[in-house]
Amino acid sequence: MSRNQGRQRQAAYDKTRDARSSAGSRGAYVYGNTVRKLEPIRRQEQPPVRQPRPQVRKNRDRARYMSAGYVLFLAAALCAGAIILVNYIQLQARLTNTTKTVATKESQLNNMRIANDEAYNRVLNSIDLEEIKRVAIGELGMVYAEEGQIVSYTAESSDYMRQVTGSGH
């Protein structure tokens, strides 16, 4: 029976060893009764930190330092930028309002032109030329011009012409 127990123990040992080797992240299984020394993790050697030259250190310190004059300059620049930005936005708003006003006025002008043209056409269509001719000849005594009454004149300049009627013809 001791043989069977030995075989069972060996089988259990093999099974445990196979399980541990398949799960390698759990650590290494140590065989036997002595512990092996592990190699220490070697660090990469870092080059020694060099101290910067005094001039370089002085420049770095000066770059980190902000004097009161520099802070005032930055504040003034920020205020100037804010004022310019606010004025720009106000000008944009004013331009937008002016554009809207111009568009409204143009629309009103077009509507007035259309209304004026319609009124003009209504007046022209309402004129009865035959009625005007009848009143002019019948009631006012007007007559058509005869051959000798028509005088042609050519103007030297195209500005205007003054017509003076004479009583002698």
Secondary structure, 3 states (H helix, E strand, C coil): CHHHHHHHHHHHHHHHHHHHHHCHHHCCCCCCCCCCCCCCCCCCCCCCCCCCCHHHHHHHHHHHCCCHHHHHHHHHHHHHHHHHHHHHHHHHHHHHHHHHHHHHHHHHHHHHHHHHHHHHHHHHHHCCHHHHHHHHHHHCCCCCCCHHHCCCCCCCCCCCCCCCCCCCC
